[in-house]
């Protein structure tokens, strides 16, 4: 099993310094997430040969490895122009992954929840173009349900991943999305959701979050009333309401042997302390897995 750092809180640093910072903190793996100078959100990658070489050298010098690369593109957009652009961006980022010798990428379903059927149709069109590229290049793919995507609920997302019917396409459970992944369940049965994923569970994102469904749905007051905004946090373990005893014990029960990425985003003023704390806790819970 690999414990990785999503270094988003360190994005103001040059990418080579991000790698060195991760090494200093004790991480042996990084999950490379969007950053403006290399892989922006929803835009064409900025990584050229020189930037890729710089990153490879930093990884080689520190001994840190890329566990995975996380691009975010509008590949399920009902707007065909956006979808086609996203496929082009994906193809370039797959090339970069190959150059970096990273054999795992993960992403979100994207699309629009109010246009779910159209978005899913766009998703399948994108997969028709991209799955052969992933397979040719030997790149595995993990997919997560994200709040405000066309697919937001755990079991539906797992079913969709299974429908792709490729052994190298698997599911990512994002713990800070727990209270969205549970759909209409106000309590969020983490154990059932993880067990439902079963042998397709290859990746987890680890950060805490509050239950936005608590207090009769009024844990947060959003204006205007009825706004479809999806609220969640990415906090240190223990600062929210995710049931970590159940989360970790179920992963041990399942003999989880994938990637566990620390993805706290809320504490940039104490990014080092947060990242160190999270590594210690996750290592304690999962380092001996499977």
C-alpha positions as a Markdown table, in Angstrom:
| # | Residue | x | y | z |
|---|---|---|---|---|
| 1 | Unk | 0.0 | 0.0 | 0.0 |
| 2 | Unk | 1.2 | 3.5 | -0.8 |
| 3 | Unk | 0.6 | 6.6 | 1.4 |
| 4 | Unk | 0.8 | 9.7 | -0.8 |
| 5 | Unk | 0.5 | 13.5 | -0.3 |
| 6 | Unk | -1.7 | 15.7 | -2.4 |
| 7 | Unk | 0.6 | 18.8 | -2.3 |
| 8 | Unk | -2.1 | 21.3 | -3.2 |
| 9 | Unk | -1.4 | 23.3 | -0.1 |
| 10 | Unk | 2.2 | 23.8 | -1.2 |
| 11 | Unk | 1.3 | 24.9 | -4.8 |
| 12 | Unk | 2.9 | 28.3 | -4.3 |
| 13 | Unk | 6.3 | 26.6 | -4.1 |
| 14 | Unk | 8.2 | 25.6 | -7.3 |
| 15 | Unk | 7.3 | 22.0 | -8.2 |
| 16 | Unk | 10.8 | 20.8 | -7.5 |
| 17 | Unk | 10.6 | 22.3 | -4.0 |
| 18 | Unk | 7.2 | 20.6 | -3.5 |
| 19 | Unk | 8.9 | 17.3 | -4.0 |
| 20 | Unk | 11.7 | 18.1 | -1.6 |
| 21 | Unk | 9.1 | 19.3 | 1.0 |
| 22 | Unk | 7.2 | 16.0 | 0.7 |
| 23 | Unk | 10.5 | 14.1 | 1.2 |
| 24 | Unk | 11.3 | 16.3 | 4.3 |
| 25 | Unk | 7.9 | 15.5 | 5.8 |
| 26 | Unk | 8.5 | 11.8 | 5.4 |
| 27 | Unk | 6.3 | 11.0 | 2.4 |
| 28 | Unk | 7.6 | 8.5 | -0.2 |
| 29 | Unk | 4.8 | 9.2 | -2.7 |
| 30 | Unk | 3.1 | 12.3 | -4.2 |
| 31 | Unk | -0.3 | 12.4 | -5.9 |
| 32 | Unk | 0.3 | 15.2 | -8.4 |
| 33 | Unk | -2.8 | 17.4 | -8.4 |
| 34 | Unk | -3.7 | 20.4 | -10.5 |
| 35 | Unk | -1.4 | 23.5 | -10.3 |
| 36 | Unk | -1.3 | 26.4 | -12.7 |
| 37 | Unk | 2.2 | 26.0 | -14.0 |
| 38 | Unk | 2.0 | 22.3 | -14.8 |
| 39 | Unk | -1.5 | 20.9 | -15.0 |
| 40 | Unk | -4.2 | 23.6 | -14.5 |
| 41 | Unk | -7.8 | 22.9 | -13.6 |
| 42 | Unk | -9.9 | 22.3 | -16.8 |
| 43 | Unk | -7.2 | 23.7 | -19.2 |
| 44 | Unk | -4.5 | 22.3 | -21.5 |
| 45 | Unk | -1.4 | 21.0 | -19.5 |
| 46 | Unk | 1.4 | 23.6 | -19.3 |
| 47 | Unk | 4.0 | 20.9 | -18.8 |
| 48 | Unk | 6.7 | 21.0 | -21.5 |
| 49 | Unk | 9.8 | 18.8 | -21.8 |
| 50 | Unk | 11.9 | 21.1 | -19.6 |
| 51 | Unk | 9.3 | 21.1 | -16.7 |
| 52 | Unk | 8.9 | 17.3 | -17.0 |
| 53 | Unk | 12.6 | 16.8 | -16.8 |
| 54 | Unk | 12.9 | 19.1 | -13.8 |
| 55 | Unk | 10.2 | 17.1 | -12.0 |
| 56 | Unk | 11.8 | 13.8 | -12.9 |
| 57 | Unk | 15.2 | 15.0 | -11.6 |
| 58 | Unk | 13.7 | 16.1 | -8.3 |
| 59 | Unk | 11.9 | 12.8 | -7.9 |
| 60 | Unk | 15.1 | 10.9 | -8.7 |
| 61 | Unk | 17.2 | 13.0 | -6.2 |
| 62 | Unk | 14.8 | 12.7 | -3.3 |
| 63 | Unk | 13.6 | 9.1 | -3.9 |
| 64 | Unk | 10.0 | 10.3 | -3.9 |
| 65 | Unk | 7.7 | 8.6 | -6.4 |
| 66 | Unk | 4.5 | 9.6 | -8.1 |
| 67 | Unk | 1.8 | 7.3 | -6.8 |
| 68 | Unk | -0.7 | 8.9 | -9.3 |
| 69 | Unk | -1.6 | 12.0 | -11.3 |
| 70 | Unk | -4.9 | 13.7 | -10.9 |
| 71 | Unk | -6.1 | 15.7 | -13.9 |
| 72 | Unk | -9.5 | 17.4 | -13.8 |
| 73 | Unk | -11.1 | 18.0 | -17.2 |
| 74 | Unk | -14.7 | 18.5 | -18.5 |
| 75 | Unk | -14.7 | 15.2 | -20.3 |
| 76 | Unk | -18.4 | 14.7 | -19.4 |
| 77 | Unk | -19.6 | 18.1 | -20.5 |
| 78 | Unk | -22.9 | 18.2 | -22.4 |
| 79 | Unk | -21.2 | 20.9 | -24.4 |
| 80 | Unk | -19.5 | 19.0 | -27.2 |
| 81 | Unk | -16.8 | 21.6 | -27.8 |
| 82 | Unk | -15.9 | 21.5 | -24.1 |
| 83 | Unk | -15.9 | 17.7 | -24.2 |
| 84 | Unk | -13.6 | 17.5 | -27.2 |
| 85 | Unk | -11.2 | 19.9 | -25.7 |
| 86 | Unk | -11.1 | 17.9 | -22.5 |
| 87 | Unk | -10.2 | 14.7 | -24.5 |
| 88 | Unk | -7.3 | 16.6 | -26.1 |
| 89 | Unk | -6.1 | 17.7 | -22.7 |
| 90 | Unk | -6.4 | 14.2 | -21.4 |
| 91 | Unk | -4.3 | 12.8 | -24.3 |
| 92 | Unk | -1.5 | 15.3 | -23.6 |
| 93 | Unk | -1.6 | 14.6 | -19.8 |
| 94 | Unk | -1.3 | 10.8 | -20.5 |
| 95 | Unk | 1.8 | 11.6 | -22.6 |
| 96 | Unk | 3.2 | 13.5 | -19.6 |
| 97 | Unk | 2.4 | 10.6 | -17.3 |
| 98 | Unk | 4.3 | 8.2 | -19.6 |
| 99 | Unk | 7.3 | 10.5 | -19.6 |
| 100 | Unk | 7.2 | 10.6 | -15.8 |
| 101 | Unk | 6.9 | 6.8 | -15.6 |
| 102 | Unk | 3.7 | 7.1 | -13.6 |
| 103 | Unk | 1.3 | 4.2 | -14.3 |
| 104 | Unk | -1.8 | 5.5 | -12.5 |
| 105 | Unk | -4.1 | 8.4 | -13.1 |
| 106 | Unk | -7.3 | 9.3 | -11.2 |
| 107 | Unk | -10.0 | 11.8 | -11.8 |
| 108 | Unk | -13.7 | 12.7 | -11.3 |
| 109 | Unk | -16.7 | 12.0 | -13.4 |
| 110 | Unk | -17.4 | 15.7 | -14.0 |
| 111 | Unk | -20.5 | 16.7 | -15.9 |
| 112 | Unk | -23.6 | 18.3 | -14.5 |
| 113 | Unk | -26.0 | 16.7 | -12.0 |
| 114 | Unk | -29.0 | 18.6 | -13.5 |
| 115 | Unk | -28.1 | 17.2 | -16.9 |
| 116 | Unk | -27.1 | 13.7 | -15.7 |
| 117 | Unk | -28.2 | 11.7 | -18.7 |
| 118 | Unk | -26.6 | 14.0 | -21.2 |
| 119 | Unk | -23.4 | 14.1 | -19.1 |
| 120 | Unk | -23.2 | 10.4 | -18.9 |
| 121 | Unk | -23.6 | 10.1 | -22.6 |
| 122 | Unk | -20.7 | 12.5 | -23.0 |
| 123 | Unk | -18.6 | 10.5 | -20.5 |
| 124 | Unk | -19.0 | 7.4 | -22.6 |
| 125 | Unk | -18.1 | 9.2 | -25.8 |
| 126 | Unk | -14.9 | 10.4 | -24.1 |
| 127 | Unk | -14.1 | 6.9 | -22.9 |
| 128 | Unk | -14.5 | 5.5 | -26.4 |
| 129 | Unk | -11.6 | 7.8 | -27.4 |
| 130 | Unk | -9.5 | 7.5 | -24.3 |
| 131 | Unk | -9.7 | 3.9 | -23.0 |
| 132 | Unk | -7.6 | 2.7 | -26.0 |
| 133 | Unk | -5.0 | 5.3 | -25.2 |
| 134 | Unk | -4.8 | 4.3 | -21.5 |
| 135 | Unk | -4.6 | 0.7 | -22.4 |
| 136 | Unk | -1.9 | 1.2 | -25.0 |
| 137 | Unk | 0.2 | 3.2 | -22.6 |
| 138 | Unk | -0.2 | 0.9 | -19.7 |
| 139 | Unk | -1.9 | 3.6 | -17.5 |
| 140 | Unk | -4.5 | 2.5 | -14.9 |
| 141 | Unk | -7.4 | 4.8 | -14.0 |
| 142 | Unk | -9.3 | 5.3 | -10.7 |
| 143 | Unk | -12.5 | 7.3 | -10.7 |
| 144 | Unk | -14.3 | 9.1 | -7.9 |
| 145 | Unk | -17.8 | 10.5 | -7.4 |
| 146 | Unk | -17.5 | 14.2 | -6.6 |
| 147 | Unk | -20.2 | 16.6 | -5.3 |
| 148 | Unk | -21.7 | 18.4 | -8.2 |
| 149 | Unk | -20.7 | 15.8 | -10.8 |
| 150 | Unk | -23.3 | 13.9 | -12.8 |
| 151 | Unk | -22.7 | 11.0 | -10.5 |
| 152 | Unk | -22.4 | 11.9 | -6.9 |
| 153 | Unk | -23.4 | 8.8 | -4.9 |
| 154 | Unk | -21.2 | 6.0 | -3.9 |
| 155 | Unk | -23.1 | 2.9 | -5.1 |
| 156 | Unk | -24.1 | 4.5 | -8.4 |
| 157 | Unk | -20.5 | 5.5 | -9.0 |
| 158 | Unk | -19.2 | 1.9 | -8.2 |
| 159 | Unk | -21.8 | 0.5 | -10.7 |
| 160 | Unk | -20.6 | 2.9 | -13.3 |
| 161 | Unk | -17.0 | 2.0 | -12.8 |
| 162 | Unk | -17.9 | -1.7 | -13.1 |
| 163 | Unk | -19.9 | -1.0 | -16.3 |
| 164 | Unk | -16.6 | 0.2 | -17.9 |
| 165 | Unk | -15.6 | -3.4 | -17.5 |
| 166 | Unk | -11.8 | -3.0 | -17.5 |
| 167 | Unk | -9.7 | -4.6 | -14.7 |
| 168 | Unk | -7.5 | -1.5 | -14.7 |
| 169 | Unk | -10.3 | 1.0 | -14.2 |
| 170 | Unk | -11.2 | 1.1 | -10.5 |
| 171 | Unk | -13.0 | 3.2 | -7.8 |
| 172 | Unk | -11.7 | 5.9 | -5.5 |
| 173 | Unk | -13.5 | 6.6 | -2.3 |
| 174 | Unk | -13.0 | 10.2 | -1.1 |
| 175 | Unk | -13.6 | 10.3 | 2.7 |
| 176 | Unk | -14.3 | 14.1 | 2.8 |
| 177 | Unk | -17.2 | 13.5 | 0.4 |
| 178 | Unk | -18.7 | 10.9 | 2.6 |
| 179 | Unk | -21.9 | 12.8 | 3.4 |
| 180 | Unk | -22.5 | 13.4 | -0.3 |
| 181 | Unk | -21.6 | 9.9 | -1.3 |
| 182 | Unk | -24.3 | 8.5 | 1.1 |
| 183 | Unk | -27.1 | 10.1 | -1.0 |
| 184 | Unk | -30.2 | 10.3 | 1.1 |
| 185 | Unk | -28.7 | 8.5 | 4.1 |
| 186 | Unk | -28.3 | 11.2 | 6.8 |
| 187 | Unk | -25.9 | 9.0 | 8.8 |
| 188 | Unk | -23.6 | 7.8 | 6.0 |
| 189 | Unk | -22.8 | 4.1 | 6.4 |
| 190 | Unk | -19.1 | 4.2 | 5.5 |
| 191 | Unk | -18.6 | 0.5 | 6.0 |
| 192 | Unk | -21.4 | -0.4 | 3.6 |
| 193 | Unk | -20.2 | 2.0 | 1.0 |
| 194 | Unk | -16.6 | 0.7 | 1.2 |
| 195 | Unk | -17.8 | -2.9 | 1.1 |
| 196 | Unk | -20.0 | -2.2 | -1.9 |
| 197 | Unk | -16.9 | -1.0 | -3.8 |
| 198 | Unk | -15.3 | -4.3 | -2.8 |
| 199 | Unk | -12.6 | -5.5 | -5.2 |
| 200 | Unk | -13.0 | -2.3 | -7.3 |
| 201 | Unk | -11.7 | -0.1 | -4.3 |
| 202 | Unk | -8.2 | 0.8 | -5.4 |
| 203 | Unk | -7.7 | 4.3 | -3.9 |
| 204 | Unk | -8.9 | 6.4 | -1.0 |
| 205 | Unk | -8.6 | 10.1 | -0.3 |
| 206 | Unk | -8.2 | 11.0 | 3.4 |
| 207 | Unk | -9.4 | 14.2 | 5.0 |
| 208 | Unk | -12.2 | 15.0 | 7.4 |
| 209 | Unk | -15.5 | 16.8 | 6.8 |
| 210 | Unk | -18.7 | 17.8 | 8.6 |
| 211 | Unk | -22.0 | 16.2 | 8.1 |
| 212 | Unk | -23.9 | 18.9 | 6.1 |
| 213 | Unk | -27.2 | 16.9 | 6.7 |
| 214 | Unk | -27.0 | 17.3 | 10.4 |
| 215 | Unk | -29.2 | 19.5 | 12.5 |
| 216 | Unk | -32.2 | 18.9 | 10.3 |
| 217 | Unk | -30.2 | 19.9 | 7.3 |
| 218 | Unk | -29.4 | 23.3 | 8.8 |
| 219 | Unk | -25.8 | 22.7 | 9.8 |
| 220 | Unk | -25.0 | 25.3 | 7.2 |
| 221 | Unk | -27.3 | 28.2 | 6.2 |
| 222 | Unk | -26.9 | 28.9 | 2.5 |
| 223 | Unk | -28.4 | 31.7 | 0.6 |
| 224 | Unk | -30.5 | 31.9 | -1.4 |
| 225 | Unk | -32.6 | 29.1 | 0.2 |
| 226 | Unk | -32.6 | 26.1 | -2.0 |
| 227 | Unk | -29.2 | 26.8 | -3.6 |
| 228 | Unk | -27.8 | 23.6 | -5.1 |
| 229 | Unk | -24.3 | 24.4 | -3.7 |
| 230 | Unk | -22.4 | 21.3 | -2.5 |
| 231 | Unk | -20.7 | 22.1 | 0.8 |
| 232 | Unk | -17.9 | 20.0 | 2.3 |
| 233 | Unk | -14.4 | 20.4 | 3.8 |
| 234 | Unk | -11.0 | 18.8 | 3.6 |
| 235 | Unk | -9.9 | 18.9 | 7.2 |
| 236 | Unk | -7.4 | 17.1 | 9.4 |
| 237 | Unk | -8.6 | 13.8 | 10.8 |
| 238 | Unk | -10.6 | 14.5 | 14.0 |
| 239 | Unk | -11.7 | 18.0 | 13.0 |
| 240 | Unk | -14.9 | 16.9 | 11.3 |
| 241 | Unk | -17.5 | 14.1 | 11.7 |
| 242 | Unk | -16.3 | 11.2 | 9.5 |
| 243 | Unk | -16.2 | 8.0 | 11.5 |
| 244 | Unk | -12.6 | 7.2 | 11.3 |
| 245 | Unk | -12.7 | 4.1 | 13.4 |
| 246 | Unk | -15.2 | 2.6 | 11.0 |
| 247 | Unk | -13.3 | 3.9 | 7.9 |
| 248 | Unk | -9.9 | 2.4 | 8.9 |
| 249 | Unk | -11.3 | -0.8 | 10.4 |
| 250 | Unk | -13.3 | -1.5 | 7.2 |
| 251 | Unk | -10.2 | -0.9 | 5.0 |
| 252 | Unk | -8.3 | -3.4 | 7.2 |
| 253 | Unk | -11.2 | -5.8 | 6.9 |
| 254 | Unk | -11.1 | -5.5 | 3.1 |
| 255 | Unk | -7.3 | -5.9 | 3.1 |
| 256 | Unk | -7.0 | -2.6 | 1.2 |
| 257 | Unk | -3.8 | -2.5 | -0.8 |
| 258 | Unk | -4.1 | 0.6 | -3.0 |
| 259 | Unk | -3.2 | 4.2 | -2.7 |
| 260 | Unk | -4.2 | 6.3 | 0.3 |
| 261 | Unk | -3.8 | 10.0 | -0.4 |
| 262 | Unk | -3.7 | 12.7 | 2.3 |
| 263 | Unk | -5.7 | 15.5 | 0.8 |
| 264 | Unk | -6.2 | 18.2 | 3.5 |
| 265 | Unk | -6.8 | 21.7 | 1.9 |
| 266 | Unk | -8.1 | 23.8 | 4.8 |
| 267 | Unk | -4.9 | 24.7 | 6.6 |
| 268 | Unk | -2.5 | 26.4 | 4.3 |
| 269 | Unk | -1.1 | 28.4 | 7.2 |
| 270 | Unk | 0.0 | 25.2 | 8.8 |
| 271 | Unk | 0.4 | 22.9 | 5.8 |
| 272 | Unk | 3.6 | 21.3 | 7.1 |
| 273 | Unk | 2.1 | 20.5 | 10.6 |
| 274 | Unk | -1.1 | 19.2 | 9.0 |
| 275 | Unk | 0.7 | 17.0 | 6.5 |
| 276 | Unk | 3.0 | 15.5 | 9.2 |
| 277 | Unk | 0.1 | 14.8 | 11.5 |
| 278 | Unk | -1.9 | 13.1 | 8.7 |
| 279 | Unk | 1.1 | 10.9 | 7.7 |
| 280 | Unk | 1.6 | 9.8 | 11.2 |
| 281 | Unk | -2.1 | 8.9 | 11.7 |
| 282 | Unk | -2.6 | 7.2 | 8.4 |
| 283 | Unk | 0.6 | 5.2 | 8.8 |
| 284 | Unk | -0.5 | 4.1 | 12.2 |
| 285 | Unk | -3.8 | 2.9 | 10.8 |
| 286 | Unk | -2.8 | 1.4 | 7.5 |
| 287 | Unk | 1.0 | 0.9 | 7.2 |
| 288 | Unk | 0.8 | -2.8 | 7.9 |
| 289 | Unk | -1.9 | -3.4 | 5.3 |
| 290 | Unk | -2.8 | -5.7 | 3.7 |
